[in-house]
Amino acid sequence: MSARKIASLTEDELVGLIRAAVREEFSAAGMRVDAPADVDEARRDFMFLRRLRGWVDGTASKIGGAIILALVSGIVWLIVAGAHAFFQAKS
């Protein structure tokens, strides 16, 4: 990366530079986006990642709910068992 300053660019030139830089970085990451077919493949990859993230988030939410349910059930059981033992000891 050079530190030289560019005096002025048109909006189209700036957009072109940004597009070229993004394509170069995608290419460096192993993702081609030169042709329309490549862009469609990249979109499908991102859609798959979004679905995968949704599935993982949903699964984590269900597991968290199950853990909370187990903890609450255990606490309720302890209270009921303690009350039962308390009243059995009195009689």
C-alpha positions as CSV (number, residue, x, y, z in Angstrom):
1,M,0.0,0.0,0.0
2,S,1.5,3.3,-0.9
3,A,1.1,6.5,1.0
4,R,0.8,8.8,-2.0
5,K,-2.1,11.1,-2.1
6,I,-4.4,11.4,-5.1
7,A,-5.4,15.0,-5.8
8,S,-8.9,14.5,-7.2
9,L,-11.0,11.6,-8.6
10,T,-14.4,11.6,-10.2
11,E,-17.1,9.6,-8.6
12,D,-16.9,7.0,-11.3
13,E,-13.1,6.6,-10.9
14,L,-13.5,6.2,-7.1
15,V,-16.3,3.6,-7.6
16,G,-14.1,1.8,-10.1
17,L,-11.1,1.8,-7.7
18,I,-13.3,0.5,-4.8
19,R,-14.8,-2.3,-7.0
20,A,-11.3,-3.3,-8.1
21,A,-10.0,-3.4,-4.6
22,V,-13.0,-5.4,-3.3
23,R,-12.6,-7.9,-6.2
24,E,-8.9,-8.2,-5.5
25,E,-9.6,-9.0,-1.8
26,F,-12.3,-11.5,-2.7
27,S,-9.9,-13.1,-5.1
28,A,-7.2,-13.3,-2.5
29,A,-9.7,-15.0,-0.2
30,G,-10.4,-17.6,-2.9
31,M,-13.7,-16.1,-4.0
32,R,-14.1,-15.2,-7.7
33,V,-16.6,-12.4,-8.6
34,D,-15.4,-11.5,-12.1
35,A,-18.2,-13.1,-14.1
36,P,-22.0,-13.0,-13.5
37,A,-22.0,-16.7,-12.8
38,D,-19.3,-16.2,-10.2
39,V,-21.4,-13.5,-8.5
40,D,-24.4,-15.8,-8.5
41,E,-22.3,-18.5,-6.8
42,A,-21.0,-16.1,-4.2
43,R,-24.6,-15.0,-3.5
44,R,-25.6,-18.7,-3.0
45,D,-22.6,-19.1,-0.7
46,F,-23.7,-16.2,1.4
47,M,-27.3,-17.3,1.5
48,F,-26.1,-20.8,2.7
49,L,-24.1,-19.1,5.4
50,R,-27.1,-17.1,6.5
51,R,-29.3,-20.2,6.6
52,L,-26.6,-22.0,8.6
53,R,-26.3,-19.1,11.0
54,G,-30.1,-19.2,11.5
55,W,-30.0,-22.9,12.1
56,V,-27.2,-22.6,14.6
57,D,-28.9,-19.7,16.4
58,G,-32.2,-21.6,16.6
59,T,-30.4,-24.7,17.9
60,A,-28.6,-22.7,20.5
61,S,-31.8,-21.1,21.6
62,K,-33.5,-24.4,22.0
63,I,-30.6,-25.9,24.0
64,G,-30.5,-22.8,26.2
65,G,-34.3,-23.1,26.8
66,A,-33.9,-26.8,27.7
67,I,-31.1,-26.0,30.2
68,I,-33.2,-23.2,31.8
69,L,-36.2,-25.6,32.0
70,A,-34.0,-28.3,33.6
71,L,-32.7,-25.8,36.2
72,V,-36.2,-24.4,37.0
73,S,-37.6,-28.0,37.2
74,G,-34.8,-29.0,39.6
75,I,-35.4,-26.0,41.9
76,V,-39.2,-26.7,41.9
77,W,-38.5,-30.4,42.7
78,L,-36.2,-29.4,45.6
79,I,-38.8,-27.1,47.0
80,V,-41.5,-29.8,46.7
81,A,-39.3,-32.5,48.1
82,G,-38.2,-30.3,51.0
83,A,-41.8,-29.3,51.8
84,H,-42.8,-33.0,51.6
85,A,-40.0,-34.0,54.0
86,F,-40.8,-31.1,56.3
87,F,-44.5,-32.1,56.6
88,Q,-43.6,-35.8,56.9
89,A,-41.3,-35.1,59.8
90,K,-44.0,-33.1,61.7
91,S,-46.5,-35.9,61.6
